[in-house]
């Protein structure tokens, strides 16, 4: 989990920014896709592209914004 501890107005504040790390050790780039429309699954939004031997931390709000989060991982050719 990534977090950032800050002191603001004499109080400590911890900001959680991600809980899932994806490392791409494949031979193709990967794409993280968010399917926001549960009725029409063909409508999607590309969240990130992960190049070979790179990593990406999925933002925590994407995982918990909806009760049925639809995050998919796909190859990008």
C-alpha positions as a Markdown table, in Angstrom:
| # | Residue | x | y | z |
|---|---|---|---|---|
| 1 | Unk | 0.0 | 0.0 | 0.0 |
| 2 | Unk | 1.3 | 3.4 | -0.9 |
| 3 | Unk | 0.7 | 6.2 | 1.6 |
| 4 | Unk | 1.9 | 9.7 | 2.1 |
| 5 | Unk | 2.2 | 11.0 | 5.7 |
| 6 | Unk | 1.9 | 14.7 | 6.1 |
| 7 | Unk | 1.6 | 17.1 | 9.0 |
| 8 | Unk | -1.0 | 19.8 | 8.5 |
| 9 | Unk | -2.2 | 22.3 | 11.2 |
| 10 | Unk | -0.3 | 20.3 | 13.8 |
| 11 | Unk | -2.1 | 17.0 | 12.9 |
| 12 | Unk | -0.7 | 14.0 | 11.1 |
| 13 | Unk | -2.6 | 13.1 | 7.9 |
| 14 | Unk | -2.1 | 9.8 | 6.0 |
| 15 | Unk | -3.3 | 9.7 | 2.4 |
| 16 | Unk | -3.8 | 6.2 | 1.0 |
| 17 | Unk | -3.2 | 6.2 | -2.8 |
| 18 | Unk | -3.1 | 2.6 | -4.0 |
| 19 | Unk | -3.3 | -0.9 | -2.8 |
| 20 | Unk | -2.7 | -3.0 | -5.9 |
| 21 | Unk | 0.6 | -3.1 | -7.9 |
| 22 | Unk | 0.7 | -4.8 | -11.3 |
| 23 | Unk | 4.1 | -5.7 | -12.7 |
| 24 | Unk | 4.3 | -6.5 | -16.4 |
| 25 | Unk | 6.9 | -9.3 | -16.9 |
| 26 | Unk | 5.3 | -10.5 | -20.2 |
| 27 | Unk | 6.5 | -9.9 | -23.7 |
| 28 | Unk | 3.7 | -7.5 | -24.6 |
| 29 | Unk | 2.5 | -4.2 | -23.2 |
| 30 | Unk | -0.6 | -4.6 | -20.9 |
| 31 | Unk | -3.6 | -2.3 | -20.7 |
| 32 | Unk | -5.8 | -1.7 | -17.6 |
| 33 | Unk | -9.4 | -1.2 | -18.7 |
| 34 | Unk | -12.3 | 0.1 | -16.6 |
| 35 | Unk | -15.8 | -0.9 | -17.8 |
| 36 | Unk | -17.9 | 1.8 | -16.3 |
| 37 | Unk | -21.2 | 0.8 | -17.9 |
| 38 | Unk | -22.5 | -2.5 | -16.5 |
| 39 | Unk | -25.1 | -2.8 | -19.2 |
| 40 | Unk | -23.0 | -2.1 | -22.3 |
| 41 | Unk | -19.6 | -3.8 | -21.7 |
| 42 | Unk | -18.2 | -2.6 | -25.0 |
| 43 | Unk | -18.0 | 0.9 | -23.5 |
| 44 | Unk | -14.8 | 1.2 | -21.6 |
| 45 | Unk | -12.1 | 3.5 | -20.5 |
| 46 | Unk | -8.4 | 2.8 | -20.7 |
| 47 | Unk | -6.8 | 3.6 | -17.3 |
| 48 | Unk | -3.2 | 2.8 | -18.1 |
| 49 | Unk | -0.7 | 1.1 | -20.4 |
| 50 | Unk | 2.0 | -0.9 | -18.7 |
| 51 | Unk | 5.1 | -1.4 | -20.8 |
| 52 | Unk | 7.3 | -4.4 | -20.6 |
| 53 | Unk | 9.2 | -4.7 | -17.3 |
| 54 | Unk | 7.3 | -1.7 | -15.8 |
| 55 | Unk | 4.8 | -1.5 | -13.0 |
| 56 | Unk | 1.6 | 0.4 | -12.2 |
| 57 | Unk | -0.3 | 1.1 | -9.0 |
| 58 | Unk | -4.0 | 1.0 | -9.5 |
| 59 | Unk | -5.6 | 4.0 | -7.8 |
| 60 | Unk | -7.7 | 3.1 | -4.8 |
| 61 | Unk | -10.7 | 5.1 | -5.9 |
| 62 | Unk | -11.1 | 2.9 | -9.1 |
| 63 | Unk | -11.4 | -0.2 | -6.9 |
| 64 | Unk | -13.9 | 1.2 | -4.5 |
| 65 | Unk | -15.8 | 3.8 | -6.5 |
| 66 | Unk | -18.6 | 1.3 | -7.3 |
| 67 | Unk | -19.8 | -1.8 | -5.5 |
| 68 | Unk | -19.1 | -4.0 | -8.5 |
| 69 | Unk | -15.8 | -2.7 | -9.9 |
| 70 | Unk | -15.0 | -4.0 | -13.4 |
| 71 | Unk | -11.2 | -3.6 | -13.9 |
| 72 | Unk | -9.7 | -5.8 | -16.6 |
| 73 | Unk | -6.2 | -6.5 | -17.8 |
| 74 | Unk | -5.6 | -7.0 | -21.5 |
| 75 | Unk | -2.6 | -7.2 | -23.9 |
| 76 | Unk | -1.9 | -4.3 | -26.2 |
| 77 | Unk | -0.5 | -5.1 | -29.6 |
